[in-house]
Amino acid sequence: MRLFLALPVLVVVLAMVLEGPAPTQAAPEISSTFERIPDKLKEFGNTLEDKARAAIETIKQSDIPAKTRNWFSETYSKLKERLKTAFS
């Protein structure tokens, strides 16, 4: 569950960081190097976002959540029945 909460927060933070241009007050040769960094970070953020969305979609389309929910329901029903028979 923590992963489901952490991934969207990470995507939002990366989007906020990569959104605006970075102010540069360095020398011209250094500033040209620093001007490429936001582009690389933006590319990295977009790639990470695409991969995160693909992973979430794969999880949503799989049968794992339904199977897990059914298993918990069945286990709870069995436990409830055992407790009923034990205390009656």
Backbone as XML, in Angstrom:
<?xml version="1.0"?>
<chain id="A" units="angstrom">
  <residue number="1" name="MET">
    <atom name="N" x="0.830" y="-1.181" z="0.000"/>
    <atom name="CA" x="0.000" y="0.000" z="0.000"/>
    <atom name="C" x="0.880" y="1.251" z="0.000"/>
  </residue>
  <residue number="2" name="ARG">
    <atom name="N" x="2.007" y="1.166" z="0.675"/>
    <atom name="CA" x="2.901" y="2.321" z="0.710"/>
    <atom name="C" x="3.433" y="2.657" z="-0.676"/>
  </residue>
  <residue number="3" name="LEU">
    <atom name="N" x="3.663" y="1.629" z="-1.482"/>
    <atom name="CA" x="4.164" y="1.843" z="-2.834"/>
    <atom name="C" x="3.144" y="2.607" z="-3.670"/>
  </residue>
  <residue number="4" name="PHE">
    <atom name="N" x="1.862" y="2.259" z="-3.504"/>
    <atom name="CA" x="0.818" y="2.957" z="-4.255"/>
    <atom name="C" x="0.753" y="4.427" z="-3.869"/>
  </residue>
  <residue number="5" name="LEU">
    <atom name="N" x="1.069" y="4.744" z="-2.621"/>
    <atom name="CA" x="1.045" y="6.135" z="-2.179"/>
    <atom name="C" x="2.336" y="6.854" z="-2.537"/>
  </residue>
  <residue number="6" name="ALA">
    <atom name="N" x="3.448" y="6.154" z="-2.510"/>
    <atom name="CA" x="4.736" y="6.791" z="-2.746"/>
    <atom name="C" x="4.951" y="7.144" z="-4.209"/>
  </residue>
  <residue number="7" name="LEU">
    <atom name="N" x="4.500" y="6.310" z="-5.125"/>
    <atom name="CA" x="4.725" y="6.570" z="-6.548"/>
    <atom name="C" x="4.025" y="7.840" z="-7.037"/>
  </residue>
  <residue number="8" name="PRO">
    <atom name="N" x="2.749" y="8.070" z="-6.737"/>
    <atom name="CA" x="2.132" y="9.323" z="-7.194"/>
    <atom name="C" x="2.767" y="10.554" z="-6.560"/>
  </residue>
  <residue number="9" name="VAL">
    <atom name="N" x="3.156" y="10.448" z="-5.291"/>
    <atom name="CA" x="3.805" y="11.585" z="-4.635"/>
    <atom name="C" x="5.135" y="11.881" z="-5.322"/>
  </residue>
  <residue number="10" name="LEU">
    <atom name="N" x="5.885" y="10.846" z="-5.649"/>
    <atom name="CA" x="7.158" y="11.025" z="-6.337"/>
    <atom name="C" x="6.961" y="11.661" z="-7.706"/>
  </residue>
  <residue number="11" name="VAL">
    <atom name="N" x="5.952" y="11.234" z="-8.430"/>
    <atom name="CA" x="5.674" y="11.790" z="-9.754"/>
    <atom name="C" x="5.297" y="13.262" z="-9.650"/>
  </residue>
  <residue number="12" name="VAL">
    <atom name="N" x="4.470" y="13.612" z="-8.659"/>
    <atom name="CA" x="4.068" y="15.012" z="-8.489"/>
    <atom name="C" x="5.267" y="15.875" z="-8.111"/>
  </residue>
  <residue number="13" name="VAL">
    <atom name="N" x="6.098" y="15.397" z="-7.215"/>
    <atom name="CA" x="7.281" y="16.172" z="-6.808"/>
    <atom name="C" x="8.228" y="16.363" z="-7.980"/>
  </residue>
  <residue number="14" name="LEU">
    <atom name="N" x="8.456" y="15.313" z="-8.757"/>
    <atom name="CA" x="9.323" y="15.450" z="-9.927"/>
    <atom name="C" x="8.734" y="16.428" z="-10.936"/>
  </residue>
  <residue number="15" name="ALA">
    <atom name="N" x="7.427" y="16.389" z="-11.130"/>
    <atom name="CA" x="6.788" y="17.310" z="-12.072"/>
    <atom name="C" x="6.939" y="18.756" z="-11.594"/>
  </residue>
  <residue number="16" name="MET">
    <atom name="N" x="6.815" y="18.972" z="-10.278"/>
    <atom name="CA" x="6.963" y="20.330" z="-9.744"/>
    <atom name="C" x="8.401" y="20.816" z="-9.884"/>
  </residue>
  <residue number="17" name="VAL">
    <atom name="N" x="9.341" y="19.941" z="-9.623"/>
    <atom name="CA" x="10.750" y="20.333" z="-9.699"/>
    <atom name="C" x="11.151" y="20.629" z="-11.138"/>
  </residue>
  <residue number="18" name="LEU">
    <atom name="N" x="10.665" y="19.836" z="-12.059"/>
    <atom name="CA" x="11.081" y="19.960" z="-13.454"/>
    <atom name="C" x="10.248" y="20.970" z="-14.236"/>
  </residue>
  <residue number="19" name="GLU">
    <atom name="N" x="9.263" y="21.553" z="-13.621"/>
    <atom name="CA" x="8.348" y="22.435" z="-14.336"/>
    <atom name="C" x="8.977" y="23.761" z="-14.750"/>
  </residue>
  <residue number="20" name="GLY">
    <atom name="N" x="9.617" y="24.440" z="-13.835"/>
    <atom name="CA" x="10.129" y="25.775" z="-14.127"/>
    <atom name="C" x="11.579" y="25.777" z="-14.543"/>
  </residue>
  <residue number="21" name="PRO">
    <atom name="N" x="11.985" y="26.845" z="-15.238"/>
    <atom name="CA" x="13.395" y="26.947" z="-15.612"/>
    <atom name="C" x="14.259" y="27.286" z="-14.388"/>
  </residue>
  <residue number="22" name="ALA">
    <atom name="N" x="15.438" y="26.741" z="-14.377"/>
    <atom name="CA" x="16.340" y="26.985" z="-13.264"/>
    <atom name="C" x="17.138" y="28.259" z="-13.517"/>
  </residue>
  <residue number="23" name="PRO">
    <atom name="N" x="17.220" y="29.159" z="-12.549"/>
    <atom name="CA" x="18.017" y="30.363" z="-12.743"/>
    <atom name="C" x="19.510" y="30.027" z="-12.688"/>
  </residue>
  <residue number="24" name="THR">
    <atom name="N" x="20.243" y="30.541" z="-13.638"/>
    <atom name="CA" x="21.687" y="30.295" z="-13.658"/>
    <atom name="C" x="22.417" y="31.630" z="-13.593"/>
  </residue>
  <residue number="25" name="GLN">
    <atom name="N" x="23.363" y="31.713" z="-12.702"/>
    <atom name="CA" x="24.157" y="32.922" z="-12.553"/>
    <atom name="C" x="25.639" y="32.582" z="-12.621"/>
  </residue>
  <residue number="26" name="ALA">
    <atom name="N" x="25.965" y="31.516" z="-13.318"/>
    <atom name="CA" x="27.353" y="31.080" z="-13.415"/>
    <atom name="C" x="27.987" y="31.663" z="-14.670"/>
  </residue>
  <residue number="27" name="ALA">
    <atom name="N" x="29.232" y="31.299" z="-14.880"/>
    <atom name="CA" x="29.952" y="31.742" z="-16.074"/>
    <atom name="C" x="29.293" y="31.133" z="-17.306"/>
  </residue>
  <residue number="28" name="PRO">
    <atom name="N" x="29.485" y="31.735" z="-18.494"/>
    <atom name="CA" x="28.796" y="31.245" z="-19.707"/>
    <atom name="C" x="29.085" y="29.781" z="-20.040"/>
  </residue>
  <residue number="29" name="GLU">
    <atom name="N" x="30.344" y="29.330" z="-19.917"/>
    <atom name="CA" x="30.630" y="27.942" z="-20.247"/>
    <atom name="C" x="30.027" y="26.984" z="-19.232"/>
  </residue>
  <residue number="30" name="ILE">
    <atom name="N" x="29.940" y="27.397" z="-17.993"/>
    <atom name="CA" x="29.325" y="26.554" z="-16.972"/>
    <atom name="C" x="27.810" y="26.604" z="-17.098"/>
  </residue>
  <residue number="31" name="SER">
    <atom name="N" x="27.284" y="27.794" z="-17.423"/>
    <atom name="CA" x="25.830" y="27.911" z="-17.515"/>
    <atom name="C" x="25.284" y="27.093" z="-18.678"/>
  </residue>
  <residue number="32" name="SER">
    <atom name="N" x="26.062" y="26.957" z="-19.768"/>
    <atom name="CA" x="25.578" y="26.137" z="-20.876"/>
    <atom name="C" x="25.490" y="24.670" z="-20.460"/>
  </residue>
  <residue number="33" name="THR">
    <atom name="N" x="26.404" y="24.237" z="-19.586"/>
    <atom name="CA" x="26.352" y="22.875" z="-19.068"/>
    <atom name="C" x="25.140" y="22.706" z="-18.167"/>
  </residue>
  <residue number="34" name="PHE">
    <atom name="N" x="24.895" y="23.716" z="-17.329"/>
    <atom name="CA" x="23.764" y="23.645" z="-16.416"/>
    <atom name="C" x="22.433" y="23.782" z="-17.138"/>
  </residue>
  <residue number="35" name="GLU">
    <atom name="N" x="22.422" y="24.373" z="-18.311"/>
    <atom name="CA" x="21.174" y="24.513" z="-19.057"/>
    <atom name="C" x="20.691" y="23.161" z="-19.583"/>
  </residue>
  <residue number="36" name="ARG">
    <atom name="N" x="21.595" y="22.235" z="-19.782"/>
    <atom name="CA" x="21.217" y="20.908" z="-20.268"/>
    <atom name="C" x="20.687" y="20.007" z="-19.156"/>
  </residue>
  <residue number="37" name="ILE">
    <atom name="N" x="21.025" y="20.308" z="-17.919"/>
    <atom name="CA" x="20.614" y="19.466" z="-16.794"/>
    <atom name="C" x="19.091" y="19.418" z="-16.645"/>
  </residue>
  <residue number="38" name="PRO">
    <atom name="N" x="18.372" y="20.548" z="-16.687"/>
    <atom name="CA" x="16.908" y="20.439" z="-16.564"/>
    <atom name="C" x="16.280" y="19.603" z="-17.677"/>
  </residue>
  <residue number="39" name="ASP">
    <atom name="N" x="16.839" y="19.680" z="-18.890"/>
    <atom name="CA" x="16.301" y="18.864" z="-19.978"/>
    <atom name="C" x="16.482" y="17.377" z="-19.686"/>
  </residue>
  <residue number="40" name="LYS">
    <atom name="N" x="17.654" y="17.028" z="-19.184"/>
    <atom name="CA" x="17.921" y="15.623" z="-18.845"/>
    <atom name="C" x="17.015" y="15.162" z="-17.696"/>
  </residue>
  <residue number="41" name="LEU">
    <atom name="N" x="16.834" y="16.026" z="-16.686"/>
    <atom name="CA" x="15.976" y="15.678" z="-15.563"/>
    <atom name="C" x="14.524" y="15.540" z="-16.010"/>
  </residue>
  <residue number="42" name="LYS">
    <atom name="N" x="14.095" y="16.426" z="-16.894"/>
    <atom name="CA" x="12.729" y="16.353" z="-17.405"/>
    <atom name="C" x="12.522" y="15.049" z="-18.181"/>
  </residue>
  <residue number="43" name="GLU">
    <atom name="N" x="13.504" y="14.690" z="-18.995"/>
    <atom name="CA" x="13.434" y="13.437" z="-19.747"/>
    <atom name="C" x="13.371" y="12.245" z="-18.790"/>
  </residue>
  <residue number="44" name="PHE">
    <atom name="N" x="14.209" y="12.277" z="-17.756"/>
    <atom name="CA" x="14.212" y="11.212" z="-16.750"/>
    <atom name="C" x="12.860" y="11.142" z="-16.045"/>
  </residue>
  <residue number="45" name="GLY">
    <atom name="N" x="12.318" y="12.312" z="-15.680"/>
    <atom name="CA" x="11.018" y="12.353" z="-15.011"/>
    <atom name="C" x="9.913" y="11.798" z="-15.887"/>
  </residue>
  <residue number="46" name="ASN">
    <atom name="N" x="9.932" y="12.145" z="-17.174"/>
    <atom name="CA" x="8.907" y="11.638" z="-18.090"/>
    <atom name="C" x="9.017" y="10.125" z="-18.255"/>
  </residue>
  <residue number="47" name="THR">
    <atom name="N" x="10.241" y="9.630" z="-18.365"/>
    <atom name="CA" x="10.453" y="8.187" z="-18.493"/>
    <atom name="C" x="9.964" y="7.463" z="-17.241"/>
  </residue>
  <residue number="48" name="LEU">
    <atom name="N" x="10.307" y="8.017" z="-16.085"/>
    <atom name="CA" x="9.885" y="7.414" z="-14.822"/>
    <atom name="C" x="8.368" y="7.434" z="-14.695"/>
  </residue>
  <residue number="49" name="GLU">
    <atom name="N" x="7.756" y="8.527" z="-15.096"/>
    <atom name="CA" x="6.302" y="8.631" z="-15.029"/>
    <atom name="C" x="5.640" y="7.590" z="-15.936"/>
  </residue>
  <residue number="50" name="ASP">
    <atom name="N" x="6.158" y="7.443" z="-17.152"/>
    <atom name="CA" x="5.600" y="6.462" z="-18.088"/>
    <atom name="C" x="5.724" y="5.041" z="-17.530"/>
  </residue>
  <residue number="51" name="LYS">
    <atom name="N" x="6.873" y="4.727" z="-16.959"/>
    <atom name="CA" x="7.074" y="3.390" z="-16.400"/>
    <atom name="C" x="6.173" y="3.150" z="-15.190"/>
  </residue>
  <residue number="52" name="ALA">
    <atom name="N" x="6.003" y="4.178" z="-14.357"/>
    <atom name="CA" x="5.136" y="4.040" z="-13.183"/>
    <atom name="C" x="3.692" y="3.839" z="-13.613"/>
  </residue>
  <residue number="53" name="ARG">
    <atom name="N" x="3.246" y="4.604" z="-14.594"/>
    <atom name="CA" x="1.867" y="4.447" z="-15.087"/>
    <atom name="C" x="1.656" y="3.055" z="-15.693"/>
  </residue>
  <residue number="54" name="ALA">
    <atom name="N" x="2.634" y="2.570" z="-16.436"/>
    <atom name="CA" x="2.529" y="1.238" z="-17.038"/>
    <atom name="C" x="2.456" y="0.160" z="-15.957"/>
  </residue>
  <residue number="55" name="ALA">
    <atom name="N" x="3.269" y="0.302" z="-14.911"/>
    <atom name="CA" x="3.258" y="-0.682" z="-13.826"/>
    <atom name="C" x="1.923" y="-0.671" z="-13.087"/>
  </residue>
  <residue number="56" name="ILE">
    <atom name="N" x="1.386" y="0.511" z="-12.836"/>
    <atom name="CA" x="0.105" y="0.614" z="-12.142"/>
    <atom name="C" x="-1.011" y="0.022" z="-12.996"/>
  </residue>
  <residue number="57" name="GLU">
    <atom name="N" x="-0.997" y="0.289" z="-14.281"/>
    <atom name="CA" x="-2.008" y="-0.276" z="-15.176"/>
    <atom name="C" x="-1.913" y="-1.802" z="-15.231"/>
  </residue>
  <residue number="58" name="THR">
    <atom name="N" x="-0.700" y="-2.332" z="-15.233"/>
    <atom name="CA" x="-0.516" y="-3.782" z="-15.232"/>
    <atom name="C" x="-1.086" y="-4.403" z="-13.967"/>
  </residue>
  <residue number="59" name="ILE">
    <atom name="N" x="-0.857" y="-3.748" z="-12.842"/>
    <atom name="CA" x="-1.383" y="-4.248" z="-11.568"/>
    <atom name="C" x="-2.902" y="-4.173" z="-11.560"/>
  </residue>
  <residue number="60" name="LYS">
    <atom name="N" x="-3.455" y="-3.067" z="-12.075"/>
    <atom name="CA" x="-4.912" y="-2.919" z="-12.106"/>
    <atom name="C" x="-5.571" y="-3.980" z="-12.979"/>
  </residue>
  <residue number="61" name="GLN">
    <atom name="N" x="-4.921" y="-4.346" z="-14.073"/>
    <atom name="CA" x="-5.509" y="-5.306" z="-15.001"/>
    <atom name="C" x="-5.268" y="-6.754" z="-14.599"/>
  </residue>
  <residue number="62" name="SER">
    <atom name="N" x="-4.414" y="-6.987" z="-13.644"/>
    <atom name="CA" x="-4.138" y="-8.360" z="-13.230"/>
    <atom name="C" x="-5.233" y="-8.851" z="-12.285"/>
  </residue>
  <residue number="63" name="ASP">
    <atom name="N" x="-5.226" y="-10.136" z="-12.029"/>
    <atom name="CA" x="-6.220" y="-10.746" z="-11.150"/>
    <atom name="C" x="-5.781" y="-10.759" z="-9.692"/>
  </residue>
  <residue number="64" name="ILE">
    <atom name="N" x="-4.624" y="-10.260" z="-9.413"/>
    <atom name="CA" x="-4.081" y="-10.329" z="-8.051"/>
    <atom name="C" x="-4.973" y="-9.620" z="-7.035"/>
  </residue>
  <residue number="65" name="PRO">
    <atom name="N" x="-5.436" y="-8.378" z="-7.272"/>
    <atom name="CA" x="-6.299" y="-7.750" z="-6.256"/>
    <atom name="C" x="-7.589" y="-8.536" z="-6.002"/>
  </residue>
  <residue number="66" name="ALA">
    <atom name="N" x="-8.222" y="-9.035" z="-7.050"/>
    <atom name="CA" x="-9.466" y="-9.791" z="-6.879"/>
    <atom name="C" x="-9.208" y="-11.096" z="-6.129"/>
  </residue>
  <residue number="67" name="LYS">
    <atom name="N" x="-8.146" y="-11.794" z="-6.486"/>
    <atom name="CA" x="-7.824" y="-13.054" z="-5.808"/>
    <atom name="C" x="-7.517" y="-12.809" z="-4.332"/>
  </residue>
  <residue number="68" name="THR">
    <atom name="N" x="-6.781" y="-11.740" z="-4.057"/>
    <atom name="CA" x="-6.440" y="-11.420" z="-2.669"/>
    <atom name="C" x="-7.690" y="-11.097" z="-1.869"/>
  </residue>
  <residue number="69" name="ARG">
    <atom name="N" x="-8.568" y="-10.292" z="-2.446"/>
    <atom name="CA" x="-9.817" y="-9.930" z="-1.773"/>
    <atom name="C" x="-10.662" y="-11.178" z="-1.493"/>
  </residue>
  <residue number="70" name="ASN">
    <atom name="N" x="-10.763" y="-12.069" z="-2.480"/>
    <atom name="CA" x="-11.527" y="-13.307" z="-2.294"/>
    <atom name="C" x="-10.915" y="-14.194" z="-1.218"/>
  </residue>
  <residue number="71" name="TRP">
    <atom name="N" x="-9.586" y="-14.278" z="-1.201"/>
    <atom name="CA" x="-8.916" y="-15.097" z="-0.199"/>
    <atom name="C" x="-9.202" y="-14.570" z="1.204"/>
  </residue>
  <residue number="72" name="PHE">
    <atom name="N" x="-9.122" y="-13.233" z="1.384"/>
    <atom name="CA" x="-9.404" y="-12.648" z="2.694"/>
    <atom name="C" x="-10.865" y="-12.876" z="3.088"/>
  </residue>
  <residue number="73" name="SER">
    <atom name="N" x="-11.778" y="-12.757" z="2.149"/>
    <atom name="CA" x="-13.195" y="-12.979" z="2.449"/>
    <atom name="C" x="-13.439" y="-14.421" z="2.877"/>
  </residue>
  <residue number="74" name="GLU">
    <atom name="N" x="-12.862" y="-15.368" z="2.153"/>
    <atom name="CA" x="-13.033" y="-16.776" z="2.492"/>
    <atom name="C" x="-12.409" y="-17.104" z="3.844"/>
  </residue>
  <residue number="75" name="THR">
    <atom name="N" x="-11.227" y="-16.591" z="4.091"/>
    <atom name="CA" x="-10.549" y="-16.844" z="5.362"/>
    <atom name="C" x="-11.339" y="-16.257" z="6.521"/>
  </residue>
  <residue number="76" name="TYR">
    <atom name="N" x="-11.882" y="-15.061" z="6.332"/>
    <atom name="CA" x="-12.683" y="-14.422" z="7.378"/>
    <atom name="C" x="-13.950" y="-15.236" z="7.653"/>
  </residue>
  <residue number="77" name="SER">
    <atom name="N" x="-14.584" y="-15.722" z="6.594"/>
    <atom name="CA" x="-15.795" y="-16.532" z="6.762"/>
    <atom name="C" x="-15.484" y="-17.820" z="7.526"/>
  </residue>
  <residue number="78" name="LYS">
    <atom name="N" x="-14.391" y="-18.482" z="7.166"/>
    <atom name="CA" x="-14.001" y="-19.711" z="7.848"/>
    <atom name="C" x="-13.703" y="-19.449" z="9.332"/>
  </residue>
  <residue number="79" name="LEU">
    <atom name="N" x="-12.987" y="-18.380" z="9.603"/>
    <atom name="CA" x="-12.654" y="-18.038" z="10.980"/>
    <atom name="C" x="-13.908" y="-17.716" z="11.776"/>
  </residue>
  <residue number="80" name="LYS">
    <atom name="N" x="-14.812" y="-17.005" z="11.172"/>
    <atom name="CA" x="-16.071" y="-16.644" z="11.825"/>
    <atom name="C" x="-16.873" y="-17.901" z="12.174"/>
  </residue>
  <residue number="81" name="GLU">
    <atom name="N" x="-16.911" y="-18.841" z="11.249"/>
    <atom name="CA" x="-17.632" y="-20.090" z="11.484"/>
    <atom name="C" x="-16.979" y="-20.912" z="12.593"/>
  </residue>
  <residue number="82" name="ARG">
    <atom name="N" x="-15.662" y="-20.976" z="12.593"/>
    <atom name="CA" x="-14.953" y="-21.736" z="13.638"/>
    <atom name="C" x="-15.200" y="-21.125" z="15.018"/>
  </residue>
  <residue number="83" name="LEU">
    <atom name="N" x="-15.195" y="-19.799" z="15.082"/>
    <atom name="CA" x="-15.459" y="-19.142" z="16.358"/>
    <atom name="C" x="-16.891" y="-19.392" z="16.814"/>
  </residue>
  <residue number="84" name="LYS">
    <atom name="N" x="-17.812" y="-19.399" z="15.880"/>
    <atom name="CA" x="-19.212" y="-19.678" z="16.210"/>
    <atom name="C" x="-19.365" y="-21.062" z="16.796"/>
  </residue>
  <residue number="85" name="THR">
    <atom name="N" x="-18.733" y="-22.055" z="16.148"/>
    <atom name="CA" x="-18.868" y="-23.428" z="16.625"/>
    <atom name="C" x="-18.088" y="-23.657" z="17.924"/>
  </residue>
  <residue number="86" name="ALA">
    <atom name="N" x="-17.014" y="-22.929" z="18.115"/>
    <atom name="CA" x="-16.213" y="-23.104" z="19.333"/>
    <atom name="C" x="-16.898" y="-22.526" z="20.552"/>
  </residue>
  <residue number="87" name="PHE">
    <atom name="N" x="-17.627" y="-21.428" z="20.411"/>
    <atom name="CA" x="-18.235" y="-20.760" z="21.562"/>
    <atom name="C" x="-19.723" y="-21.031" z="21.682"/>
  </residue>
  <residue number="88" name="SER">
    <atom name="N" x="-20.274" y="-21.921" z="20.885"/>
    <atom name="CA" x="-21.705" y="-22.199" z="21.035"/>
    <atom name="C" x="-21.954" y="-23.556" z="21.627"/>
  </residue>
</chain>
